[in-house]
Amino acid sequence: MISATWTTAGVYSGHTGVHTIEGGVLKGELTVRTVFADRQAVITVQYTGAARWYTLVGSPVPCASREQSRDLHQAVVDAVRTSGAFSVATAA
C-alpha cells in the first residue's frame, strides 16, 4: 500500500464556499488535505487553525496512483479558490 498526504493551508474559498458532508457549506480561510491510500483519495477541509476536519462532498475519489492524487489535490485547491458551490466533482 502506497500512501501519501498533502495539506495546503491558507486557501480562501470562493464566495459561496465548499460543500462538506458533515458541516454543510464552509467559507473563508480553509486548509485542504488529501490522503491517498488503497487507490483512493479522501479530501477534507477545515477552517485554518481549527481541529475538526470535514469531508468534501464527492470524496473519496478513485485514484490510480500517488501522482494522480497529488494532481487532484492541486485541482481541489485551485477550485476552492475560484469556484462557487464547490464540491469534489467540480474539481475533477
C-alpha positions as CSV (number, residue, x, y, z in Angstrom):
1,M,0.0,0.0,0.0
2,I,1.4,3.4,-1.1
3,S,0.1,6.2,0.9
4,A,0.7,10.0,1.0
5,T,-0.8,13.1,2.5
6,W,-0.9,16.6,1.1
7,T,-2.0,19.6,3.0
8,T,-2.4,23.2,1.8
9,A,-3.2,25.9,4.4
10,G,-4.5,29.5,3.9
11,V,-6.8,28.7,1.0
12,Y,-9.5,31.4,0.7
13,S,-12.8,29.9,-0.6
14,G,-14.8,31.4,-3.5
15,H,-17.8,33.5,-2.5
16,T,-20.1,30.5,-2.0
17,G,-17.7,28.2,-0.2
18,V,-17.2,24.5,-0.3
19,H,-19.8,21.7,0.3
20,T,-19.0,19.3,3.1
21,I,-20.8,16.2,4.2
22,E,-20.7,16.9,8.0
23,G,-20.6,20.7,8.2
24,G,-22.6,21.9,5.2
25,V,-21.0,24.9,3.4
26,L,-17.7,26.2,4.7
27,K,-16.5,29.7,3.7
28,G,-13.4,31.7,4.4
29,E,-9.8,30.7,5.1
30,L,-9.6,26.9,4.8
31,T,-6.9,24.2,4.9
32,V,-7.3,21.4,2.3
33,R,-6.0,17.9,3.0
34,T,-5.8,15.0,0.6
35,V,-4.9,11.5,1.9
36,F,-4.1,8.8,-0.7
37,A,-4.3,5.2,0.3
38,D,-5.8,2.0,-1.2
39,R,-6.2,3.6,-4.6
40,Q,-8.4,6.4,-3.5
41,A,-8.1,10.0,-2.3
42,V,-10.0,11.3,0.7
43,I,-10.3,15.1,0.6
44,T,-11.1,17.0,3.7
45,V,-11.1,20.7,4.7
46,Q,-11.1,22.6,7.9
47,Y,-11.1,26.2,9.0
48,T,-7.4,27.1,9.1
49,G,-6.2,26.6,12.7
50,A,-9.2,24.6,13.8
51,A,-9.1,20.9,14.9
52,R,-12.1,19.4,13.1
53,W,-11.9,18.1,9.5
54,Y,-14.9,18.0,7.2
55,T,-15.2,15.6,4.2
56,L,-15.9,17.3,0.9
57,V,-19.0,16.2,-1.0
58,G,-17.9,13.6,-3.6
59,S,-15.0,12.3,-1.5
60,P,-13.4,9.7,-1.6
61,V,-12.3,9.8,-5.2
62,P,-10.8,6.7,-7.0
63,C,-7.1,7.4,-7.9
64,A,-4.8,5.1,-9.8
65,S,-1.6,6.5,-8.4
66,R,0.1,8.8,-5.9
67,E,0.8,11.2,-8.7
68,Q,-2.8,11.3,-9.8
69,S,-3.9,12.0,-6.2
70,R,-1.4,14.9,-6.0
71,D,-2.8,16.4,-9.2
72,L,-6.3,16.0,-7.8
73,H,-5.2,17.8,-4.6
74,Q,-3.9,20.7,-6.5
75,A,-7.1,20.8,-8.7
76,V,-9.2,20.9,-5.5
77,V,-7.1,23.7,-4.0
78,D,-7.4,25.8,-7.2
79,A,-11.1,25.1,-7.4
80,V,-11.7,26.1,-3.8
81,R,-10.1,29.4,-4.5
82,T,-12.0,30.2,-7.6
83,S,-15.3,28.3,-7.6
84,G,-18.7,28.9,-6.2
85,A,-20.8,26.0,-4.9
86,F,-17.7,23.8,-4.8
87,S,-17.6,20.0,-4.3
88,V,-15.0,17.4,-5.4
89,A,-17.0,16.7,-8.5
90,T,-16.4,20.2,-9.8
91,A,-12.6,19.8,-9.4
92,A,-12.2,16.5,-11.3
